[in-house]
Amino acid sequence: APQISEDPIAFNSALEYEKGAMVASRVAYGDALVKLGQACDRVVVLDADTKNSTYALKFKKVFPDRFIECFIAEQNMVGVSLGCGARNRTIPFCSTFATIFTRAMDQIRMAAVSQSQLNMAGSHCGVSIGEDGPSQMALEDIAAFRAIPNLVYFYPSDAVAACRAVELAANYKYMTFIRTSRPATAVIYDNDEVFEIGKAKIVKSSEEDKVLVIGAGITLDSAMKAHASLQEKGISIRVMDPFTIKPLDKEAVLQNAREC
């Protein structure tokens, strides 16, 4: 096994997304895994036969010896991931559709009780996956994963945020879940934007704001479009990106709500 280091893990090359470019957060997840793998040889990736959809395939192509295909056995994938990460020998990231992770909630819950380290990425969230159909739409995952002790729930709204979520997850002591979207959305952040666990971002604001609108993932994209439409009618709204659903930046929510 690779030598364990307590040093923080960071990308050793800059992000190169263009503002306004349309990039799905699930694609950025794959980009981030590659960058993380280049920066640290302790990173391993597992997938439940959805690697072409979660974009974990990008990591496999670059680091085939650090990729584990677990096929359609999600409970087993979580168990193997936990074994890989035992005693911090590796930093495991496992992925499948967000709704399918619910099959492994028993294993995830018991892992949290054991204070295990595990990073999960669930793609194809919400009704926005459209043509993939209702059986693949993750609707209950936010409620389920917020109930897991010590788990950080990331919901990145663009490619930059998705990459930074992966980077932060690799340095978190316990468990994380990264919710990624199927549709491509516009890149809104600079490549060097700094993100923190539990800290929201205000992406649109003015002194004339009438209401605070909070959106994450695909819903932030919709909120940005609503902002532009309302601006044409002379109505200003403030738009917030929570970045993490757990912990939620309660102070920022209350402060900005009061200001509107």
Phi, psi and chi 1 to 4 in degrees:
 res  aa     phi    psi   chi1   chi2   chi3   chi4
   1 ALA       -  149.3      -      -      -      -
   2 PRO   -61.1  154.3  -20.1   31.5      -      -
   3 GLN   -65.0  134.2 -170.4   70.3   25.5      -
   4 ILE   -80.3  133.0  -64.4  175.8      -      -
   5 SER  -125.6  141.7  171.7      -      -      -
   6 GLU   -89.1   -2.0  -63.2  -63.3  -32.6      -
   7 ASP   -69.2  144.9  -64.6  -25.5      -      -
   8 PRO   -59.5  146.6  -21.6   32.5      -      -
   9 ILE  -100.6  130.4  -58.1  164.0      -      -
  10 ALA  -140.7  152.0      -      -      -      -
  11 PHE   -57.9  140.3  -61.2  150.1      -      -
  12 ASN  -100.8   12.2   53.4   19.8      -      -
  13 SER  -143.9  151.6   60.6      -      -      -
  14 ALA   -75.4  153.1      -      -      -      -
  15 LEU   -71.5  152.6  -58.5 -179.1      -      -
  16 GLU  -133.8   39.4  -62.3 -180.0  -17.9      -
  17 TYR   -84.7  147.8  -62.0  111.6      -      -
  18 GLU   -98.4  133.6  -67.0 -176.3   10.5      -
  19 LYS   -58.9  133.4  -94.3 -168.0  170.3 -178.6
  20 GLY    92.2  -17.0      -      -      -      -
  21 ALA   -65.8  146.9      -      -      -      -
  22 MET   -93.3  110.7  -58.8  -61.7  -72.0      -
  23 VAL  -137.7  126.7 -176.3      -      -      -
  24 ALA   -72.8  143.5      -      -      -      -
  25 SER   -65.5  -25.9   56.4      -      -      -
  26 ARG   -68.4  -33.5   60.8  176.5  176.3  141.5
  27 VAL   -67.8  -42.8  175.4      -      -      -
  28 ALA   -63.6  -32.8      -      -      -      -
  29 TYR   -57.8  -45.4  170.4   72.1      -      -
  30 GLY   -63.5  -40.9      -      -      -      -
  31 ASP   -60.2  -43.2  -65.1  -22.2      -      -
  32 ALA   -66.6  -37.6      -      -      -      -
  33 LEU   -60.2  -42.3  -69.7  178.5      -      -
  34 VAL   -62.6  -46.3  172.8      -      -      -
  35 LYS   -62.2  -39.7  -76.1 -173.9  173.7  -67.0
  36 LEU   -67.8  -39.9 -157.8   62.3      -      -
  37 GLY   -63.8  -33.9      -      -      -      -
  38 GLN   -69.8  -30.7  -67.6  168.0  -22.0      -
  39 ALA   -84.8  -23.8      -      -      -      -
  40 CYS  -149.1  124.5  177.6      -      -      -
  41 ASP   -82.9    5.4   59.3    2.7      -      -
  42 ARG   -89.2   -8.5  -69.5  169.3   54.8 -140.9
  43 VAL   -76.5  127.0  175.1      -      -      -
  44 VAL  -127.3  150.7  -63.1      -      -      -
  45 VAL  -127.7  136.2  174.1      -      -      -
  46 LEU  -126.1  150.4  -54.3   88.8      -      -
  47 ASP  -148.2  153.9 -163.7  -86.8      -      -
  48 ALA  -103.3   56.3      -      -      -      -
  49 ASP    64.2   30.3 -153.0   20.7      -      -
  50 THR  -127.8   19.0   55.2      -      -      -
  51 LYS   -59.4  -27.3   56.8 -172.4  176.0  -67.3
  52 ASN   -77.1  -18.1   60.8  -41.4      -      -
  53 SER   -97.0  -37.6  -64.7      -      -      -
  54 THR   -82.4  -14.9   62.4      -      -      -
  55 TYR    70.0   19.3  -79.3   84.2      -      -
  56 ALA   -65.3  -17.2      -      -      -      -
  57 LEU   -57.0  -31.9 -179.7   61.8      -      -
  58 LYS   -59.8  -40.6  -70.0 -167.2  171.9 -167.6
  59 PHE   -67.7  -42.9 -175.0   90.7      -      -
  60 LYS   -58.8  -39.4 -179.7 -174.0  178.7 -177.6
  61 LYS   -64.4  -32.3  -71.1  179.6  176.6  178.9
  62 VAL   -91.7  -36.9 -178.8      -      -      -
  63 PHE  -129.0   67.5  -55.7  105.6      -      -
  64 PRO   -61.4  -27.4   21.9  -33.4      -      -
  65 ASP   -79.4   -6.8   57.6  -27.5      -      -
  66 ARG  -116.2   16.9  -74.5 -165.4  -92.0  154.4
  67 PHE  -115.0  134.9  179.9   85.8      -      -
  68 ILE  -121.7  118.2  -57.5  173.2      -      -
  69 GLU   -87.7  116.3  176.4   58.6   78.0      -
  70 CYS  -100.6   -2.5  -64.8      -      -      -
  71 PHE    57.3 -161.6  -60.3  100.6      -      -
  72 ILE   -84.7   67.7  -51.8  174.6      -      -
  73 ALA  -145.9   72.9      -      -      -      -
  74 GLU   -64.0  -38.4  -66.6   78.0   16.9      -
  75 GLN   -61.9  -42.3  -66.3  171.5  -32.8      -
  76 ASN   -64.8  -39.6 -176.3   59.3      -      -
  77 MET   -59.5  -43.2  178.0 -179.8   69.7      -
  78 VAL   -63.4  -41.9  169.3      -      -      -
  79 GLY   -63.4  -43.1      -      -      -      -
  80 VAL   -64.5  -40.3  173.1      -      -      -
  81 SER   -60.6  -42.7  -59.6      -      -      -
  82 LEU   -63.8  -39.4  -67.7  167.2      -      -
  83 GLY   -64.2  -40.8      -      -      -      -
  84 CYS   -61.4  -37.3  -71.7      -      -      -
  85 GLY   -90.1    0.7      -      -      -      -
  86 ALA   -56.6  134.7      -      -      -      -
  87 ARG    57.2   25.1  -60.0 -170.2  178.7 -173.6
  88 ASN    61.7   23.7  -63.0  -38.3      -      -
  89 ARG   -66.4  -35.2  -77.0  -63.8 -179.1 -176.6
  90 THR  -133.0  169.3   69.6      -      -      -
  91 ILE  -115.1   97.5  -57.8  170.0      -      -
  92 PRO   -87.1  139.1   30.3  -31.6      -      -
  93 PHE  -123.1  122.8  -77.7   80.7      -      -
  94 CYS  -120.8  147.0   62.1      -      -      -
  95 SER  -143.8  149.8   53.5      -      -      -
  96 THR  -167.0 -172.4 -174.4      -      -      -
  97 PHE   -64.0  141.8  -72.2    9.2      -      -
  98 ALA   -57.2  -40.7      -      -      -      -
  99 THR   -67.0  -28.2 -168.8      -      -      -
 100 ILE   -77.6  -20.9  -61.0  175.2      -      -
 101 PHE   -61.4  -23.4  -98.2  115.4      -      -
 102 THR   -63.5  -21.1   56.8      -      -      -
 103 ARG   -63.5  -23.7  -64.0  176.7 -178.2  170.3
 104 ALA  -107.8   21.2      -      -      -      -
 105 MET   -63.0  -31.7  -72.3  -51.4  -64.0      -
 106 ASP   -63.2  -48.2 -177.1   27.4      -      -
 107 GLN   -64.1  -38.9  -75.2   78.9    2.7      -
 108 ILE   -66.5  -44.1  -67.2  167.1      -      -
 109 ARG   -62.1  -46.6  174.1 -177.0  173.8  -83.0
 110 MET   -67.5  -32.0  -67.6  -52.2  -62.8      -
 111 ALA   -64.9  -39.5      -      -      -      -
 112 ALA   -66.2  -40.7      -      -      -      -
 113 VAL   -60.2  -32.5  170.3      -      -      -
 114 SER   -85.2    3.7  -58.1      -      -      -
 115 GLN    58.6   42.7  -60.3 -176.3  -19.8      -
 116 SER   -82.3  159.8  -61.1      -      -      -
 117 GLN   -99.4  127.2 -178.3 -168.4   40.0      -
 118 LEU  -160.2  132.9  175.7   63.4      -      -
 119 ASN  -114.1  127.1  -58.6  -57.8      -      -
 120 MET  -121.5  144.3  -63.2  165.6  -77.9      -
 121 ALA  -129.5  120.0      -      -      -      -
 122 GLY  -111.6  120.6      -      -      -      -
 123 SER  -100.5  179.4   69.1      -      -      -
 124 HIS    57.7   52.1  -68.7   63.1      -      -
 125 CYS   -88.1  151.0   59.8      -      -      -
 126 GLY    68.9 -175.3      -      -      -      -
 127 VAL   -79.0   -6.6  -61.9      -      -      -
 128 SER   -71.1   -7.4   64.4      -      -      -
 129 ILE   -74.5  -12.0   68.0  170.2      -      -
 130 GLY    55.8 -105.7      -      -      -      -
 131 GLU   -65.6  -15.0   58.4  -92.2   31.1      -
 132 ASP   -71.7  -17.5  -78.5   -7.3      -      -
 133 GLY    94.3  161.3      -      -      -      -
 134 PRO   -65.0  -27.2   22.5  -34.0      -      -
 135 SER   -66.9  -19.1   66.6      -      -      -
 136 GLN  -101.4   -1.9  -50.4  -58.4  -52.7      -
 137 MET   -82.1  116.7  -64.2  175.9  179.4      -
 138 ALA   -80.3  112.4      -      -      -      -
 139 LEU  -117.2  -26.5  -57.1  174.3      -      -
 140 GLU  -100.3   -3.3   68.6  -83.3   47.9      -
 141 ASP   -67.1  -35.6   56.7  -57.1      -      -
 142 ILE   -61.8  -48.2  -67.6  178.7      -      -
 143 ALA   -62.4  -43.1      -      -      -      -
 144 ALA   -66.6  -47.0      -      -      -      -
 145 PHE   -78.1  -25.6  -78.5   98.2      -      -
 146 ARG   -66.9  -19.7  -74.0 -172.5   71.4 -112.4
 147 ALA   -84.2   -6.9      -      -      -      -
 148 ILE   -80.9  125.7  -59.7  -63.3      -      -
 149 PRO   -58.2  136.8  -22.1   32.4      -      -
 150 ASN    66.6    1.6  -63.2  -40.4      -      -
 151 LEU   -78.5  135.9 -178.5  139.1      -      -
 152 VAL   -98.9  128.0  170.1      -      -      -
 153 TYR  -108.6  108.2 -169.1  106.6      -      -
 154 PHE   -92.3  137.3  -64.5   95.9      -      -
 155 TYR  -132.8   79.1 -165.8    0.1      -      -
 156 PRO   -69.0  144.6   25.8  -34.0      -      -
 157 SER  -105.0   -8.7  -62.9      -      -      -
 158 ASP  -150.7 -177.9   80.2  -18.1      -      -
 159 ALA   -64.2  -41.4      -      -      -      -
 160 VAL   -63.0  -47.2  173.8      -      -      -
 161 ALA   -61.6  -38.2      -      -      -      -
 162 ALA   -63.4  -43.5      -      -      -      -
 163 CYS   -63.3  -43.2  -73.4      -      -      -
 164 ARG   -69.0  -29.6  -63.1  -52.4  177.4 -168.8
 165 ALA   -64.0  -42.1      -      -      -      -
 166 VAL   -63.0  -43.2  170.6      -      -      -
 167 GLU   -63.2  -44.0 -167.9  175.3   35.1      -
 168 LEU   -67.1  -39.4  -73.3  166.5      -      -
 169 ALA   -61.0  -38.7      -      -      -      -
 170 ALA   -63.2  -22.4      -      -      -      -
 171 ASN  -102.5    0.8  -70.3  -79.5      -      -
 172 TYR   -86.7  141.7 -174.6   64.0      -      -
 173 LYS   -73.7  -30.6 -176.5  178.9  179.7 -179.4
 174 TYR  -111.8 -127.2  -60.2  112.2      -      -
 175 MET  -108.3  147.8  -58.6  173.6   70.9      -
 176 THR  -135.7  156.6   69.0      -      -      -
 177 PHE  -134.2  128.0 -174.1   86.3      -      -
 178 ILE  -112.5  116.9  -56.2  170.3      -      -
 179 ARG   -93.3  113.7 -168.3 -176.7 -148.7 -133.8
 180 THR  -112.0  154.6   62.0      -      -      -
 181 SER  -105.8  151.9  -57.1      -      -      -
 182 ARG   -76.5  -47.5 -176.5 -173.4 -167.8  -82.4
 183 PRO   -70.5  151.2  -13.2   28.1      -      -
 184 ALA   -77.3  138.0      -      -      -      -
 185 THR  -129.6  161.5   55.1      -      -      -
 186 ALA   -70.0  141.2      -      -      -      -
 187 VAL   -74.1  124.0  175.0      -      -      -
 188 ILE  -114.4  -15.9   60.5  173.5      -      -
 189 TYR  -104.7  151.2  -67.0  110.5      -      -
 190 ASP   -66.7  153.0  -66.6  -34.5      -      -
 191 ASN   -63.0  -25.2  -74.9  -51.8      -      -
 192 ASP  -100.1   14.0   57.9   -3.4      -      -
 193 GLU   -58.9  135.1 -178.1   78.3   22.7      -
 194 VAL   -95.0  128.5  176.7      -      -      -
 195 PHE  -116.4  149.9  -71.1   83.3      -      -
 196 GLU  -133.8  148.4  -61.5  178.4   54.9      -
 197 ILE   -64.2  128.3  -67.7  172.8      -      -
 198 GLY    82.3   11.1      -      -      -      -
 199 LYS  -120.6  120.2  -66.2  -64.4 -178.3 -178.9
 200 ALA   -82.6  164.9      -      -      -      -
 201 LYS  -119.1  136.3  -62.4  -78.0 -172.8 -178.1
 202 ILE   -96.5  114.8  -61.7  -63.3      -      -
 203 VAL   -99.4  -20.8  -67.1      -      -      -
 204 LYS  -142.8  130.7  -66.6  -69.7 -176.9 -179.2
 205 SER  -160.5  156.6   67.2      -      -      -
 206 SER  -159.0  170.5   72.7      -      -      -
 207 GLU   -73.8  -12.6  -65.8 -177.9   -3.7      -
 208 GLU  -100.9   11.6  -72.1   75.7   38.5      -
 209 ASP   -60.1  134.2  -67.2  -24.0      -      -
 210 LYS   -98.3  -23.3  -57.6  -58.8 -177.7 -177.2
 211 VAL  -156.1  152.8   65.8      -      -      -
 212 LEU   -98.8  126.0  172.2   65.2      -      -
 213 VAL  -113.3  124.8  176.5      -      -      -
 214 ILE  -109.2  125.6  -56.8  172.4      -      -
 215 GLY  -140.8  148.8      -      -      -      -
 216 ALA  -135.8  147.6      -      -      -      -
 217 GLY    60.8 -132.4      -      -      -      -
 218 ILE   -64.2  -27.7 -169.0   70.9      -      -
 219 THR   -74.5  -25.6   58.8      -      -      -
 220 LEU   -68.4  -39.2 -178.1   71.0      -      -
 221 ASP   -58.1  -42.8 -175.4   69.5      -      -
 222 SER   -67.0  -38.2  -63.0      -      -      -
 223 ALA   -64.5  -36.6      -      -      -      -
 224 MET   -66.3  -38.7  -63.3  -75.4  -81.2      -
 225 LYS   -67.5  -38.5  -67.6  173.9 -178.2  175.7
 226 ALA   -64.6  -38.6      -      -      -      -
 227 HIS   -59.6  -47.4  175.8  -86.1      -      -
 228 ALA   -63.6  -40.8      -      -      -      -
 229 SER   -65.6  -43.1  177.4      -      -      -
 230 LEU   -70.5  -31.7  -70.2  169.5      -      -
 231 GLN   -59.6  -36.5  -78.5  -73.1   94.6      -
 232 GLU   -65.2  -22.5  -65.0  176.2   -3.0      -
 233 LYS   -99.4    6.3  -60.2  177.2 -178.8  179.1
 234 GLY    80.9   18.7      -      -      -      -
 235 ILE  -111.3  127.0  -57.7  172.0      -      -
 236 SER  -104.7  133.2  -64.4      -      -      -
 237 ILE  -126.8  152.1   63.7  171.5      -      -
 238 ARG   -96.7  136.0 -172.9  164.9  -57.2 -175.9
 239 VAL  -118.4  126.7 -179.0      -      -      -
 240 MET  -117.1  139.2  173.3 -176.2  -75.3      -
 241 ASP  -110.9  110.2  173.4    8.5      -      -
 242 PRO   -69.7  -25.4   23.2  -33.0      -      -
 243 PHE    66.5  -56.8 -176.7   54.3      -      -
 244 THR  -113.7  131.5   55.0      -      -      -
 245 ILE   -82.5  -29.0  -54.8  -59.0      -      -
 246 LYS  -140.8  116.7  178.1 -171.3  176.1 -176.6
 247 PRO   -74.8  143.5   28.6  -35.1      -      -
 248 LEU   -87.8  139.5 -175.5   67.1      -      -
 249 ASP   -78.3   78.5 -167.7  -12.8      -      -
 250 LYS   -61.6  -39.9  -60.2  175.5 -176.1  177.7
 251 GLU   -61.2  -42.9  -68.5   77.0   12.0      -
 252 ALA   -66.7  -38.4      -      -      -      -
 253 VAL   -61.5  -49.6  171.0      -      -      -
 254 LEU   -66.5  -43.6  -66.5  173.2      -      -
 255 GLN   -62.5  -47.5  176.9 -175.1  -21.8      -
 256 ASN   -72.5  -30.5  -76.4  -83.1      -      -
 257 ALA   -65.2  -39.4      -      -      -      -
 258 ARG   -67.5  -31.7  -67.8 -171.1 -174.6  105.2
 259 GLU   -77.3  -15.2  -68.7  175.1    0.3      -
 260 CYS   -93.2      -  -67.1      -      -      -
